[in-house]
Amino acid sequence: SDGGDSYLAEPELINLGSNDDCFSGSIAMDQDGTVHVVSGAGGSTGSWGDKDVYWNYRNMTIGLWMEIPWVAVSETATGTPYPSLIFDSQNVGHLVYDAAGTNSQREVFYRTLTGTEWSDPTGFPSDTDGGSTFMPGISIDKNDNLYLAYIDAHQSGTDLTNNAGDIFTGTNASGEWAVINFTGT
């Protein structure tokens, strides 16, 4: 917005209020030009098991962040270090993250942001008993169709080493999510 004058500005620390540990931030701009940041953060250890997703936005007209501490938008102590956020043309934000699901396994969750209100989360569990879904990514096309991809690990827990599984992709182009395995194992 300033013609590039701030492109090489010094970086600004923005994880204040979400405790010491931060993982994998995601930045997205809405249709009004407001910058939103989500981050997996919080807890007191260096592991991902005690992190939540935190959200903050910056009013670009005054250059200030919404509030500190940030707003937690995942369930308490679920371990959510890798969120991803995107906005559609209707100014609705779409958030995906992985967190503790059923039976201590991990699960991909999806929520929407309208204004400052978050929807309830929708889960994308593993298609295998004892499996986990991980590390989602989200994209959007010019018609506001959403596309989601994630790993479905068919074995246990959070360790992907020597872990059989699939990569899934899906779209809500029909109004409901349709999940497709596009890689095999």
C-alpha positions in Angstrom: 0.0 0.0 0.0 3.0 2.3 0.3 4.5 1.6 -3.0 7.1 -0.8 -1.6 8.8 1.6 0.8 8.3 -0.8 3.7 9.3 -4.0 1.8 12.7 -4.1 3.4 11.7 -2.8 6.8 13.0 -4.5 9.9 10.9 -7.6 10.9 8.4 -7.0 13.7 7.9 -9.5 16.5 4.2 -10.4 16.6 4.0 -13.5 18.8 3.7 -11.6 22.0 0.9 -12.9 24.2 0.9 -16.4 22.9 3.7 -17.5 25.2 7.2 -18.5 24.4 6.9 -21.2 21.8 5.6 -20.5 18.3 5.3 -22.8 15.3 4.4 -22.2 11.7 2.6 -18.9 11.2 0.2 -18.2 8.3 -0.7 -14.8 7.0 -3.7 -13.8 4.9 -5.3 -10.6 3.8 -9.0 -10.2 3.7 -11.0 -8.2 1.1 -10.8 -5.0 3.2 -7.0 -5.1 3.3 -6.8 -6.2 7.0 -3.9 -8.5 7.7 -4.6 -11.7 9.7 -2.1 -14.0 11.3 -2.6 -17.4 12.8 0.1 -19.3 14.6 0.5 -22.6 16.5 1.8 -21.3 19.8 1.6 -21.3 23.6 2.5 -24.0 26.1 5.7 -24.3 28.0 7.6 -27.0 26.1 9.3 -27.2 22.8 7.0 -29.9 21.6 3.9 -29.5 19.5 1.7 -31.4 21.9 0.6 -28.4 24.0 0.1 -25.8 21.4 -3.1 -24.0 20.3 -4.0 -22.0 17.2 -3.9 -18.2 18.0 -5.3 -15.5 15.8 -4.7 -11.8 15.6 -5.4 -9.2 12.9 -3.8 -5.8 12.2 -5.8 -2.7 11.4 -3.7 -1.3 8.5 -5.2 2.2 8.8 -3.7 2.7 12.2 -1.0 0.0 12.1 -2.0 -1.7 15.3 -2.7 -5.3 16.2 -6.2 -6.2 17.4 -5.2 -7.2 20.9 -2.5 -9.0 23.0 -2.8 -11.7 24.0 -4.0 -13.3 20.8 -7.3 -15.1 20.6 -7.1 -18.9 20.8 -9.3 -20.4 18.1 -8.6 -24.1 18.7 -9.6 -26.4 21.6 -7.5 -26.1 24.7 -4.2 -27.9 24.8 -4.8 -29.8 21.5 -1.4 -29.3 20.0 -1.9 -27.3 16.8 1.4 -26.0 15.4 0.5 -25.8 11.7 -2.5 -23.7 10.8 -3.3 -22.3 7.4 -5.7 -19.4 6.7 -7.2 -18.0 3.4 -10.0 -15.6 2.6 -12.6 -15.9 -0.2 -14.2 -13.1 -2.3 -17.1 -12.8 0.3 -14.5 -11.9 3.0 -15.0 -15.2 4.8 -11.8 -16.7 6.3 -11.1 -20.4 6.0 -8.8 -22.0 8.6 -7.4 -25.5 8.7 -5.2 -27.1 11.4 -4.4 -30.5 12.9 -5.1 -31.2 16.5 -5.8 -34.0 19.0 -8.8 -36.0 17.7 -10.4 -39.1 18.9 -8.5 -41.9 20.8 -5.5 -39.6 21.3 -4.9 -39.5 17.5 -4.5 -36.3 15.4 -7.2 -34.9 13.2 -7.5 -32.2 10.6 -10.1 -29.5 11.6 -11.7 -26.7 9.5 -13.4 -23.5 10.7 -14.7 -20.3 9.1 -14.2 -16.7 10.2 -16.9 -14.2 9.4 -16.1 -10.7 10.8 -14.7 -11.7 14.2 -16.9 -14.8 14.7 -15.5 -18.3 14.3 -17.7 -21.3 13.3 -17.6 -24.6 15.1 -14.9 -26.9 13.9 -15.5 -29.7 11.4 -13.2 -32.7 11.6 -11.6 -34.8 8.9 -10.6 -38.0 10.7 -8.5 -40.8 9.5 -10.1 -43.5 7.4 -8.2 -46.1 9.4 -8.8 -47.1 13.0 -5.9 -45.6 15.0 -4.8 -43.4 12.2 -4.2 -39.7 12.2 -4.7 -36.8 9.8 -1.9 -34.2 9.6 -0.6 -31.0 8.2 -3.5 -29.6 6.1 -3.1 -27.0 3.3 -5.9 -25.0 1.8 -6.4 -23.1 -1.4 -9.2 -21.4 -3.3 -10.1 -20.8 -6.9 -11.6 -17.7 -8.6 -15.1 -19.2 -8.0 -14.6 -19.5 -4.3 -14.3 -23.3 -4.4 -12.1 -24.4 -1.5 -9.5 -27.2 -1.9 -8.0 -29.0 1.0 -5.1 -31.5 1.1 -3.8 -33.4 4.1 -1.8 -36.5 5.1 -3.7 -39.5 6.5 -1.2 -41.6 8.4 -2.5 -45.1 8.8 -0.3 -45.8 11.8 -0.1 -44.2 15.2 0.5 -40.9 16.7 2.6 -38.0 15.6 5.7 -39.8 14.2 5.5 -40.0 10.4 8.7 -42.1 10.2 8.1 -45.4 8.4 4.4 -44.6 8.5 2.2 -45.9 5.8 -0.5 -43.5 4.7 -2.2 -41.5 1.9 -2.4 -37.9 0.8 -6.0 -36.8 0.4 -7.4 -33.8 -1.4 -11.0 -32.6 -1.5 -13.2 -29.7 -2.5 -16.4 -28.1 -1.3 -17.4 -27.1 -4.9 -20.7 -28.9 -4.5 -21.4 -27.2 -1.2 -20.2 -30.3 0.7 -16.7 -31.6 1.2 -15.8 -34.5 -1.2 -12.6 -36.2 -0.2 -10.5 -38.0 -2.7 -7.3 -40.1 -2.2 -5.2 -39.0 -5.2 -1.8 -40.6 -4.5 -2.3 -44.1 -3.3 -0.1 -45.3 -0.3 
